[in-house]
């Protein structure tokens, strides 16, 4: 090994090094929270390219946000490798469509629209005769349309799928009426030569499946010699189908086997949008024999106290055998203990969190070291008001269409100064980390949301709590208010996820 290659691998632990040097054939990396996932992926790509085993121009790494793709490209470049493509599923597919479009059709390229709510509202009014729907209704209808696409459920199959899975359509529609609405929406969109985000993936799938478009298919596949898929626990059936088609083995053929998937089943928090950890769990059966199957379970991000709490959240799960157990990579002290605080009202809770950060900042912490995590957007206004009253600046990260972050249409503007506290939903905080974290609203009905019975919905909430906990590097405070205003007769119970 030459000096340059040795530098690429330096400071990796044993498991990270095994993953980084396993560069051929199918590889699965189970990477727990804080375990150096991005570090391992980027060094694996840089190492393979530096050794001459991979051609950088034929390397594709896909992840789930523009920001994550940019960070991946930057890190690979800093390791001395240029020309690697790091992109989201949607942006990679859009580039592929643009590249071959003129070769497969004379039709104009469709107009990619980010906001199809007017078409959805019009389809609802036409199908139901009920007039213009409320904005929240349109949002729910849009989410259902997106779910059908990423789940590969056609309008013709929608009624049957609902019957088989007991799925209830939104807006009090019956399945047949919802299927009609989807059909009307698609017809209107086609008439306007428009596409939405998920149409991009569907179109590339259709192109790669069409036996009459072999040249275009070969052109796309020829540019993918080595594929890495990050956040594999959150891929949808549509994304999985596209990945198999990129590799040329969608229908059982061997195709290209140089694929590496990276993920953590315990961080699956987008099941409501069609994501599933099934493909991560089943990767060995689907692509075996594997060249390497590596688990990264040392959390270098969080203190031992935080890691223990995170493990205890998952330990109560009936699915715990499918989750990895983290070990803290921080030596010495366990760090401050995780605290749980009960407040009388939501306003008390918001003020308590704000004052906690005021005290920390007075002792030398930066405002940007601090984050308040919420379960839903509606919690954020009171937190923002309390921070403002305490003289602290803030930025807000909301759940605003997680899939819309895949084509540089993010609505969140990053403030990278040291002067603001972050207020974020747990969903929007995934992939981020902060020295000091407060998770508010840890009561039954809110976290877990709706107090679900044991089953898939409860497990999703448990994983969400786990993701929230593992955002904390040093201090973690969990809190809840026993009532909205301190006077309500109905008292809230502490979340079942709070450890006593």
C-alpha positions as CSV (number, residue, x, y, z in Angstrom):
1,X,0.0,0.0,0.0
2,X,1.4,3.4,-1.0
3,X,1.6,6.4,1.4
4,X,-1.4,8.1,-0.2
5,X,-3.7,5.1,0.2
6,X,-2.5,4.6,3.7
7,X,-3.4,8.2,4.5
8,X,-7.0,7.6,3.2
9,X,-7.4,4.7,5.7
10,X,-5.7,6.3,8.7
11,X,-7.7,6.9,11.9
12,X,-10.3,4.3,10.8
13,X,-11.2,1.7,13.4
14,X,-11.0,-2.0,12.6
15,X,-14.6,-2.3,11.4
16,X,-14.5,0.9,9.4
17,X,-11.2,-0.2,7.8
18,X,-12.8,-3.6,6.9
19,X,-15.7,-1.8,5.2
20,X,-13.4,0.7,3.4
21,X,-11.1,-2.0,2.0
22,X,-13.9,-4.3,0.8
23,X,-14.3,-2.7,-2.6
24,X,-15.6,-5.4,-4.9
25,X,-18.9,-7.3,-5.0
26,X,-22.0,-6.7,-2.8
27,X,-21.2,-5.2,0.6
28,X,-23.6,-4.3,3.4
29,X,-22.6,-1.8,6.1
30,X,-24.8,-1.6,9.2
31,X,-23.9,1.8,10.6
32,X,-25.3,2.9,14.0
33,X,-25.9,6.5,15.0
34,X,-22.6,8.4,15.3
35,X,-20.5,5.4,14.1
36,X,-18.7,7.3,11.3
37,X,-20.9,6.2,8.4
38,X,-20.1,9.1,6.0
39,X,-16.5,8.9,6.9
40,X,-16.4,5.2,6.1
41,X,-18.3,5.5,2.8
42,X,-16.2,8.4,1.5
43,X,-12.9,6.7,2.4
44,X,-14.1,3.5,0.8
45,X,-14.8,5.3,-2.5
46,X,-11.6,7.3,-2.3
47,X,-9.5,4.3,-1.5
48,X,-10.9,2.2,-4.3
49,X,-10.3,5.0,-6.8
50,X,-6.8,5.8,-5.5
51,X,-5.9,2.1,-5.8
52,X,-7.0,2.2,-9.4
53,X,-9.7,-0.4,-8.8
54,X,-12.5,2.0,-9.6
55,X,-12.9,4.6,-12.4
56,X,-14.2,7.7,-10.6
57,X,-16.3,8.7,-13.6
58,X,-18.3,5.5,-13.2
59,X,-18.9,5.8,-9.5
60,X,-22.4,6.7,-8.3
61,X,-23.2,7.3,-4.6
62,X,-26.8,8.1,-3.9
63,X,-28.2,9.5,-0.7
64,X,-31.4,11.2,0.4
65,X,-30.7,14.9,0.5
66,X,-28.9,17.5,-1.5
67,X,-26.9,18.5,1.6
68,X,-25.7,15.0,2.3
69,X,-24.7,14.5,-1.4
70,X,-22.7,17.8,-1.3
71,X,-20.9,16.7,1.9
72,X,-20.1,13.4,0.3
73,X,-18.6,15.0,-2.8
74,X,-16.7,17.5,-0.7
75,X,-15.1,14.8,1.5
76,X,-14.2,12.6,-1.4
77,X,-12.6,15.6,-3.1
78,X,-10.6,16.4,0.0
79,X,-9.2,12.9,-0.1
80,X,-7.8,13.7,-3.5
81,X,-10.4,12.0,-5.8
82,X,-12.4,14.0,-8.4
83,X,-15.1,13.0,-10.8
84,X,-17.3,10.9,-8.5
85,X,-21.0,11.4,-8.8
86,X,-22.8,11.9,-5.5
87,X,-26.4,12.7,-5.8
88,X,-29.9,12.0,-4.6
89,X,-32.0,9.3,-6.3
90,X,-34.1,12.0,-7.9
91,X,-31.2,14.2,-9.2
92,X,-29.3,11.2,-10.5
93,X,-32.3,10.0,-12.4
94,X,-33.1,13.4,-13.7
95,X,-29.6,13.8,-15.2
96,X,-30.0,10.3,-16.8
97,X,-33.3,11.3,-18.4
98,X,-31.9,14.5,-19.7
99,X,-28.9,12.7,-21.2
100,X,-30.8,10.2,-23.2
101,X,-34.1,12.0,-23.9
102,X,-33.3,13.2,-27.4
103,X,-32.2,9.7,-28.4
104,X,-35.5,8.1,-27.3
105,X,-38.2,10.6,-28.4
106,X,-38.9,13.8,-30.3
107,X,-41.3,15.0,-27.7
108,X,-40.4,18.0,-25.6
109,X,-39.0,17.2,-22.1
110,X,-41.8,17.4,-19.5
111,X,-42.0,20.4,-17.2
112,X,-40.9,19.4,-13.7
113,X,-43.2,21.1,-11.2
114,X,-42.5,21.2,-7.5
115,X,-46.0,22.3,-6.5
116,X,-48.9,20.2,-7.8
117,X,-51.4,21.2,-5.1
118,X,-53.6,23.2,-7.4
119,X,-54.0,20.1,-9.7
120,X,-54.7,17.9,-6.7
121,X,-57.3,20.4,-5.4
122,X,-58.9,20.6,-8.8
123,X,-59.0,16.8,-9.1
124,X,-60.6,16.6,-5.6
125,X,-63.3,19.1,-6.5
126,X,-64.1,17.4,-9.8
127,X,-64.3,13.9,-8.3
128,X,-66.2,14.7,-5.2
129,X,-68.2,17.8,-6.3
130,X,-67.5,19.2,-2.8
131,X,-65.7,22.4,-3.9
132,X,-62.2,23.6,-3.0
133,X,-60.6,21.5,-0.3
134,X,-58.8,22.9,2.8
135,X,-55.0,23.2,2.5
136,X,-54.5,20.4,5.1
137,X,-56.7,18.1,3.1
138,X,-54.7,18.8,-0.1
139,X,-51.5,18.0,1.9
140,X,-52.9,14.7,3.0
141,X,-54.0,13.9,-0.6
142,X,-50.6,14.7,-2.0
143,X,-49.0,12.5,0.6
144,X,-51.3,9.6,-0.4
145,X,-50.5,10.1,-4.1
146,X,-46.8,10.1,-3.4
147,X,-47.2,6.9,-1.3
148,X,-48.9,5.1,-4.2
149,X,-46.0,6.0,-6.5
150,X,-43.1,5.1,-4.2
151,X,-45.0,1.9,-3.3
152,X,-45.5,1.0,-6.9
153,X,-49.3,0.9,-6.5
154,X,-51.1,1.9,-9.7
155,X,-54.5,3.6,-9.6
156,X,-56.0,0.4,-11.0
157,X,-54.6,-1.6,-8.0
158,X,-55.3,1.0,-5.3
159,X,-58.7,-0.4,-4.2
160,X,-57.4,-3.9,-4.0
161,X,-54.3,-2.8,-2.0
162,X,-56.5,-0.9,0.4
163,X,-58.7,-3.9,0.9
164,X,-55.8,-6.2,1.5
165,X,-53.9,-3.9,3.9
166,X,-56.9,-2.1,5.6
167,X,-55.5,1.2,4.4
168,X,-57.8,4.1,4.9
169,X,-57.6,6.9,2.3
170,X,-57.4,10.5,3.5
171,X,-60.1,13.2,3.4
172,X,-62.8,10.6,4.3
173,X,-62.7,9.2,0.8
174,X,-63.4,5.6,0.1
175,X,-60.7,3.7,-1.9
176,X,-62.6,3.8,-5.2
177,X,-63.1,7.6,-5.0
178,X,-59.4,8.1,-4.1
179,X,-58.4,6.0,-7.1
180,X,-60.6,8.2,-9.3
181,X,-58.9,11.3,-7.8
182,X,-55.4,9.9,-8.5
183,X,-56.5,9.1,-12.1
184,X,-57.9,12.6,-12.6
185,X,-54.7,14.2,-11.2
186,X,-52.5,12.1,-13.5
187,X,-54.6,12.9,-16.5
188,X,-54.5,16.6,-15.8
189,X,-50.7,16.5,-15.3
190,X,-50.2,14.6,-18.5
191,X,-52.3,17.0,-20.5
192,X,-50.1,19.8,-19.3
193,X,-46.9,17.8,-20.1
194,X,-45.9,18.1,-16.4
195,X,-44.2,15.6,-14.1
196,X,-43.7,15.5,-10.3
197,X,-40.6,14.3,-8.4
198,X,-41.6,10.6,-8.3
199,X,-42.4,10.6,-12.0
200,X,-38.7,11.1,-12.6
201,X,-37.9,7.7,-11.0
202,X,-40.8,6.0,-12.7
203,X,-39.8,7.3,-16.1
204,X,-36.2,6.0,-15.7
205,X,-37.6,2.6,-14.6
206,X,-39.8,2.4,-17.6
207,X,-36.9,3.4,-19.9
208,X,-34.6,0.7,-18.4
209,X,-37.4,-1.9,-18.7
210,X,-38.3,-1.2,-22.3
211,X,-36.7,-3.8,-24.6
212,X,-36.9,-1.3,-27.5
213,X,-34.7,1.2,-25.7
214,X,-31.7,-1.0,-25.2
215,X,-29.2,1.6,-26.4
216,X,-30.4,4.2,-24.0
217,X,-30.5,1.6,-21.2
218,X,-26.9,0.6,-22.0
219,X,-25.8,4.2,-21.9
220,X,-27.3,4.7,-18.4
221,X,-26.0,1.5,-17.0
222,X,-22.6,2.0,-18.6
223,X,-22.0,5.0,-16.5
224,X,-22.6,3.0,-13.2
225,X,-19.7,0.7,-12.5
226,X,-19.8,1.0,-8.7
227,X,-23.0,1.9,-6.8
228,X,-23.2,3.0,-3.2
229,X,-26.6,3.6,-1.6
230,X,-26.7,5.5,1.7
231,X,-29.6,5.5,4.2
232,X,-30.7,2.2,2.7
233,X,-33.1,1.6,5.6
234,X,-35.3,4.3,4.1
235,X,-35.5,3.2,0.4
236,X,-38.9,2.8,-1.0
237,X,-40.0,0.0,-3.4
238,X,-39.7,2.4,-6.2
239,X,-36.1,3.4,-5.3
240,X,-35.2,-0.2,-4.8
241,X,-36.6,-1.1,-8.2
242,X,-34.6,1.7,-9.8
243,X,-31.4,0.5,-8.0
244,X,-31.9,-3.0,-9.4
245,X,-32.5,-1.7,-12.9
246,X,-29.4,0.5,-12.7
247,X,-27.4,-2.7,-11.9
248,X,-29.2,-4.7,-14.6
249,X,-30.4,-7.4,-12.3
250,X,-34.0,-6.4,-11.6
251,X,-35.5,-9.6,-12.8
252,X,-33.1,-12.1,-11.2
253,X,-30.2,-11.7,-13.5
254,X,-26.7,-11.4,-12.0
255,X,-25.9,-8.0,-13.7
256,X,-23.5,-5.7,-11.9
257,X,-22.8,-6.9,-8.4
258,X,-20.6,-4.0,-7.3
259,X,-23.1,-2.4,-4.9
260,X,-22.7,-1.3,-1.3
261,X,-25.6,-0.4,0.9
262,X,-25.3,1.5,4.2
263,X,-28.0,1.9,6.8
264,X,-29.5,1.2,10.2
265,X,-32.9,-0.4,10.7
266,X,-33.2,1.4,14.1
267,X,-33.3,4.7,12.2
268,X,-36.2,3.9,9.8
269,X,-38.5,6.9,10.4
270,X,-40.2,7.4,7.1
271,X,-42.4,4.3,6.8
272,X,-45.4,6.6,6.5
273,X,-44.0,7.8,3.2
274,X,-43.3,4.3,1.8
275,X,-39.8,3.7,3.2
276,X,-39.0,0.3,4.5
277,X,-36.0,-1.4,6.2
278,X,-36.9,-4.7,4.6
279,X,-34.4,-4.3,1.8
280,X,-31.6,-3.6,4.2
281,X,-32.4,-6.6,6.3
282,X,-32.9,-8.8,3.2
283,X,-29.8,-7.6,1.3
284,X,-27.8,-10.8,2.1
285,X,-30.6,-13.0,0.7
286,X,-31.1,-10.8,-2.3
287,X,-27.5,-10.2,-3.3
288,X,-25.6,-13.0,-1.6
289,X,-23.0,-14.3,-1.3
290,X,-21.8,-10.9,0.1
291,X,-18.2,-9.9,-0.2
292,X,-18.4,-8.2,3.3
293,X,-21.1,-7.7,5.9
294,X,-19.8,-5.1,8.4
295,X,-21.4,-3.6,11.5
296,X,-20.3,-0.2,12.8
297,X,-21.6,0.0,16.4
298,X,-19.2,2.4,18.1
299,X,-20.9,5.8,18.6
300,X,-18.1,8.4,18.6
301,X,-20.7,11.2,18.7
302,X,-22.4,10.8,22.1
303,X,-21.4,10.3,25.7
304,X,-21.8,7.0,27.4
305,X,-24.8,8.3,29.2
306,X,-26.6,9.2,26.0
307,X,-25.6,5.9,24.4
308,X,-27.0,4.0,27.3
309,X,-30.3,5.9,27.1
310,X,-30.6,5.2,23.4
311,X,-30.0,1.5,23.9
312,X,-32.7,1.4,26.6
313,X,-35.2,3.0,24.3
314,X,-34.8,0.2,21.8
315,X,-34.4,-2.5,24.5
316,X,-38.1,-2.5,25.1
317,X,-38.9,-3.2,21.5
318,X,-40.2,-6.6,20.4
319,X,-38.0,-6.0,17.3
320,X,-34.9,-5.4,19.4
321,X,-33.1,-8.4,18.0
322,X,-33.1,-6.6,14.6
323,X,-31.4,-3.5,16.0
324,X,-27.7,-3.1,16.8
325,X,-26.6,-2.2,20.3
326,X,-24.4,0.9,20.4
327,X,-21.2,1.2,22.4
328,X,-19.8,4.6,23.3
329,X,-16.5,5.5,21.6
330,X,-15.8,8.3,24.2
331,X,-13.2,7.4,26.8
332,X,-13.2,8.6,30.4
333,X,-16.2,10.1,32.0
334,X,-19.7,8.9,31.2
335,X,-20.7,12.6,30.7
336,X,-23.6,14.4,32.3
337,X,-26.6,12.1,33.0
338,X,-29.7,12.3,30.9
339,X,-32.4,14.3,32.7
340,X,-36.2,14.1,32.5
341,X,-38.2,17.1,33.7
342,X,-41.9,17.5,34.3
343,X,-43.5,20.9,33.8
344,X,-47.0,22.1,34.6
345,X,-47.8,23.7,31.2
346,X,-46.4,24.0,27.7
347,X,-45.4,27.6,28.4
348,X,-43.5,26.5,31.5
349,X,-41.7,23.9,29.4
350,X,-40.8,26.3,26.7
351,X,-39.5,28.9,29.2
352,X,-37.6,26.2,31.1
353,X,-35.8,25.0,28.0
354,X,-34.9,28.6,27.0
355,X,-33.5,29.3,30.5
356,X,-31.5,26.1,30.4
357,X,-29.8,27.3,27.2
358,X,-29.3,30.8,28.6
359,X,-27.4,29.2,31.5
360,X,-25.3,27.0,29.2
361,X,-24.4,30.0,27.0
362,X,-23.4,32.0,30.0
363,X,-20.9,29.2,30.8
364,X,-19.4,29.3,27.4
365,X,-21.6,27.2,25.1
366,X,-22.5,28.7,21.7
367,X,-26.2,29.1,20.7
368,X,-25.5,27.0,17.7
369,X,-24.5,24.1,20.0
370,X,-28.1,24.0,21.3
371,X,-31.1,22.4,19.7
372,X,-34.8,21.9,20.7
373,X,-36.4,18.8,19.0
374,X,-40.1,18.5,18.6
375,X,-42.4,15.8,17.4
376,X,-44.6,18.1,15.2
377,X,-44.3,21.5,13.7
378,X,-47.1,22.9,15.9
379,X,-44.9,22.7,19.0
380,X,-42.3,25.1,17.5
381,X,-44.1,28.4,17.9
382,X,-44.1,28.5,21.7
383,X,-40.5,27.4,21.8
384,X,-39.5,30.2,19.4
385,X,-41.4,32.7,21.5
386,X,-39.7,31.6,24.7
387,X,-36.2,31.8,23.1
388,X,-37.0,35.2,21.7
389,X,-38.1,36.4,25.2
390,X,-34.9,35.0,26.6
391,X,-32.9,37.1,24.1
392,X,-31.8,34.1,22.0
393,X,-31.9,33.9,18.2
394,X,-33.1,30.8,16.5
395,X,-33.7,29.0,13.2
396,X,-36.5,26.6,12.5
397,X,-36.4,23.3,10.7
398,X,-39.9,22.0,9.9
399,X,-41.3,18.8,8.4
400,X,-41.9,20.3,5.0
401,X,-42.0,17.4,2.5
402,X,-38.9,15.3,3.2
403,X,-38.8,14.1,-0.4
404,X,-38.8,17.7,-1.7
405,X,-35.3,18.0,-0.5
406,X,-34.0,15.8,-3.2
407,X,-33.6,18.3,-6.1
408,X,-32.2,21.5,-4.6
409,X,-35.7,22.9,-3.7
410,X,-35.0,22.8,0.1
411,X,-37.1,25.4,1.9
412,X,-34.8,25.5,4.9
413,X,-32.1,28.1,4.7
414,X,-29.0,27.2,6.8
415,X,-27.7,29.8,9.2
416,X,-24.2,28.7,9.9
417,X,-23.3,31.5,12.3
418,X,-22.8,30.8,16.0
419,X,-25.6,33.0,17.0
420,X,-28.8,30.9,16.8
421,X,-30.4,28.0,18.6
422,X,-31.9,25.3,16.3
423,X,-35.6,24.4,16.7
424,X,-36.3,21.3,14.6
425,X,-38.7,18.4,14.3
426,X,-36.9,15.1,15.0
427,X,-37.6,14.1,11.4
428,X,-35.9,17.2,10.0
429,X,-33.0,16.7,12.5
430,X,-32.0,13.3,11.1
431,X,-28.4,13.4,10.1
432,X,-27.6,16.4,12.3
433,X,-25.9,16.5,15.7
434,X,-25.6,19.0,18.5
435,X,-23.7,19.2,21.8
436,X,-26.8,20.1,23.8
437,X,-30.3,18.7,22.9
438,X,-33.7,19.2,24.6
439,X,-36.5,16.9,23.4
440,X,-39.8,18.5,24.4
441,X,-43.3,17.1,24.5
442,X,-42.3,13.6,25.8
443,X,-45.9,12.7,26.8
444,X,-48.3,10.0,25.6
445,X,-50.2,11.2,22.6
446,X,-47.4,13.4,21.3
447,X,-44.3,11.1,21.6
448,X,-45.4,8.5,20.7
449,X,-47.9,10.5,18.6
450,X,-51.5,9.3,19.0
451,X,-50.5,6.7,21.7
452,X,-50.6,3.8,19.2
453,X,-51.2,0.3,20.3
454,X,-48.3,-2.2,19.9
455,X,-47.5,-2.7,16.3
456,X,-45.8,-0.9,13.3
457,X,-47.0,2.6,14.3
458,X,-45.6,2.3,17.8
459,X,-42.3,0.9,16.5
460,X,-41.9,3.9,14.1
461,X,-42.4,6.2,17.1
462,X,-39.9,4.3,19.2
463,X,-37.3,4.6,16.4
464,X,-38.1,8.3,16.1
465,X,-37.4,8.7,19.8
466,X,-34.1,6.8,19.3
467,X,-33.1,9.1,16.4
468,X,-33.9,12.2,18.6
469,X,-31.8,10.9,21.5
470,X,-28.8,10.1,19.4
471,X,-28.7,13.7,18.0
472,X,-27.1,14.7,21.4
473,X,-23.4,14.8,21.7
474,X,-23.0,15.8,25.3
475,X,-26.1,16.8,27.2
476,X,-29.7,15.6,26.8
477,X,-32.8,16.8,28.5
478,X,-36.2,15.2,28.0
479,X,-39.3,17.0,29.2
480,X,-43.1,17.1,29.0
481,X,-45.9,19.3,30.3
482,X,-48.8,17.7,32.3
483,X,-51.3,20.0,30.6
484,X,-51.5,22.6,27.9
485,X,-52.1,25.6,30.2
486,X,-51.6,24.3,33.7
487,X,-55.3,24.2,34.4
488,X,-56.8,21.5,32.2
489,X,-58.7,18.7,33.9
490,X,-57.1,16.1,31.6
491,X,-53.6,15.4,32.7
492,X,-51.0,14.1,30.3
493,X,-49.1,11.0,31.1
494,X,-45.3,10.8,30.6
495,X,-44.2,9.0,27.4
496,X,-43.6,5.3,27.7
497,X,-40.2,6.0,26.1
498,X,-39.1,8.0,29.2
499,X,-36.8,5.8,31.2
500,X,-37.2,5.9,35.0
